[in-house]
Amino acid sequence: MNETRWTWIDSRYSGTWIKCRRKEFQAVALIAKRNKIEREACELEPRERLLLRQQRARPVADALHS
């Protein structure tokens, strides 16, 4: 009985770690996407850079902070 209890607790915690790792990988992917947009933006004029950031980078940043 005691072994079953610990197995259940261990599996619950491993599921939590899996969710954390998944969020971590999603965050890394979003940061990479944001960096790609910034590389494109550095070649533009300030006004165009602002528009690019508002149109493409803001949704990525919002997803990262949600």
C-alpha positions, 0 to 999 in steps of 0.5 A: 500500500505504501509503495502505491501511494509513493508511485502515485505521488511520483507520477503526479510530480513527473506530470508537473515537470513535463508541463513545466518543460513544455512551457519552457520549450514554447518560451524558447520557440517564441523568443527565437521567433521574436529575435528573428523579427528583430533581425528583420527590423534592424534593417528598416527605417524607424517608422517601418520598424515600429509598424513591424513590431506592432504587427508581428512582434507584439502578438509574439510578446503577448503570447510569451507573457500569457 
